[in-house]
Amino acid sequence: MAFNFSWSIVFFYLTSPWWGLLVILLLDGLVYAFLDLVRKKDRWAAICFLPYFIWLILASYLNLYVCLNN
Protein backbone atom coordinates (compact mmCIF):
# COMPACT_ATOMS: atom_id res chain seq x y z
CA MET A 1 0.00 0.00 0.00
CA ALA A 2 2.88 2.36 0.70
CA PHE A 3 4.25 2.00 -2.83
CA ASN A 4 0.78 2.48 -4.26
CA PHE A 5 0.34 5.70 -2.28
CA SER A 6 3.87 6.94 -2.95
CA TRP A 7 3.40 6.64 -6.72
CA SER A 8 0.65 9.29 -6.61
CA ILE A 9 2.83 11.60 -4.51
CA VAL A 10 5.87 11.19 -6.77
CA PHE A 11 4.00 11.39 -10.08
CA PHE A 12 1.48 14.16 -9.34
CA TYR A 13 2.75 16.21 -6.40
CA LEU A 14 6.47 16.10 -7.22
CA THR A 15 5.66 16.07 -10.97
CA SER A 16 8.36 13.51 -11.68
CA PRO A 17 7.13 10.93 -14.19
CA TRP A 18 10.53 9.16 -14.44
CA TRP A 19 10.71 8.59 -10.67
CA GLY A 20 7.04 7.66 -10.80
CA LEU A 21 7.90 5.03 -13.41
CA LEU A 22 10.52 3.59 -11.08
CA VAL A 23 8.03 3.45 -8.21
CA ILE A 24 5.32 1.82 -10.30
CA LEU A 25 7.73 -0.76 -11.73
CA LEU A 26 8.76 -1.67 -8.18
CA LEU A 27 5.08 -1.90 -7.32
CA ASP A 28 4.53 -4.20 -10.32
CA GLY A 29 7.28 -6.49 -9.05
CA LEU A 30 5.92 -6.52 -5.52
CA VAL A 31 2.39 -7.33 -6.67
CA TYR A 32 3.68 -10.07 -8.97
CA ALA A 33 5.64 -11.61 -6.09
CA PHE A 34 2.55 -11.34 -3.87
CA LEU A 35 0.42 -13.06 -6.52
CA ASP A 36 2.96 -15.85 -6.89
CA LEU A 37 3.11 -16.38 -3.13
CA VAL A 38 -0.67 -16.29 -2.65
CA ARG A 39 -1.33 -18.51 -5.68
CA LYS A 40 0.44 -21.37 -3.94
CA LYS A 41 -1.67 -21.01 -0.80
CA ASP A 42 -5.08 -19.78 -1.97
CA ARG A 43 -5.82 -19.81 -5.69
CA TRP A 44 -9.10 -17.94 -5.32
CA ALA A 45 -7.42 -15.03 -3.51
CA ALA A 46 -4.86 -14.77 -6.31
CA ILE A 47 -7.61 -14.74 -8.93
CA CYS A 48 -9.41 -11.96 -7.07
CA PHE A 49 -6.19 -9.92 -6.99
CA LEU A 50 -5.49 -10.37 -10.71
CA PRO A 51 -7.57 -7.36 -11.94
CA TYR A 52 -5.46 -5.06 -9.77
CA PHE A 53 -2.28 -6.45 -11.33
CA ILE A 54 -3.70 -5.97 -14.83
CA TRP A 55 -4.61 -2.38 -13.95
CA LEU A 56 -1.06 -1.79 -12.68
CA ILE A 57 0.40 -3.03 -15.96
CA LEU A 58 -1.85 -0.60 -17.85
CA ALA A 59 -0.92 2.23 -15.48
CA SER A 60 2.77 1.40 -15.95
CA TYR A 61 2.37 1.61 -19.71
CA LEU A 62 0.60 4.98 -19.39
CA ASN A 63 3.35 6.25 -17.09
CA LEU A 64 5.99 5.20 -19.61
CA TYR A 65 4.01 6.91 -22.37
CA VAL A 66 3.96 10.16 -20.37
CA CYS A 67 7.71 9.87 -19.76
CA LEU A 68 8.54 9.37 -23.40
CA ASN A 69 6.15 11.96 -24.83
CA ASN A 70 6.58 14.88 -22.43
C-alpha positions in Angstrom: 0.0 0.0 0.0 2.9 2.4 0.7 4.3 2.0 -2.8 0.8 2.5 -4.3 0.3 5.7 -2.3 3.9 6.9 -3.0 3.4 6.6 -6.7 0.7 9.3 -6.6 2.8 11.6 -4.5 5.9 11.2 -6.8 4.0 11.4 -10.1 1.5 14.2 -9.3 2.8 16.2 -6.4 6.5 16.1 -7.2 5.7 16.1 -11.0 8.4 13.5 -11.7 7.1 10.9 -14.2 10.5 9.2 -14.4 10.7 8.6 -10.7 7.0 7.7 -10.8 7.9 5.0 -13.4 10.5 3.6 -11.1 8.0 3.4 -8.2 5.3 1.8 -10.3 7.7 -0.8 -11.7 8.8 -1.7 -8.2 5.1 -1.9 -7.3 4.5 -4.2 -10.3 7.3 -6.5 -9.1 5.9 -6.5 -5.5 2.4 -7.3 -6.7 3.7 -10.1 -9.0 5.6 -11.6 -6.1 2.6 -11.3 -3.9 0.4 -13.1 -6.5 3.0 -15.8 -6.9 3.1 -16.4 -3.1 -0.7 -16.3 -2.6 -1.3 -18.5 -5.7 0.4 -21.4 -3.9 -1.7 -21.0 -0.8 -5.1 -19.8 -2.0 -5.8 -19.8 -5.7 -9.1 -17.9 -5.3 -7.4 -15.0 -3.5 -4.9 -14.8 -6.3 -7.6 -14.7 -8.9 -9.4 -12.0 -7.1 -6.2 -9.9 -7.0 -5.5 -10.4 -10.7 -7.6 -7.4 -11.9 -5.5 -5.1 -9.8 -2.3 -6.4 -11.3 -3.7 -6.0 -14.8 -4.6 -2.4 -13.9 -1.1 -1.8 -12.7 0.4 -3.0 -16.0 -1.9 -0.6 -17.8 -0.9 2.2 -15.5 2.8 1.4 -15.9 2.4 1.6 -19.7 0.6 5.0 -19.4 3.3 6.3 -17.1 6.0 5.2 -19.6 4.0 6.9 -22.4 4.0 10.2 -20.4 7.7 9.9 -19.8 8.5 9.4 -23.4 6.2 12.0 -24.8 6.6 14.9 -22.4 
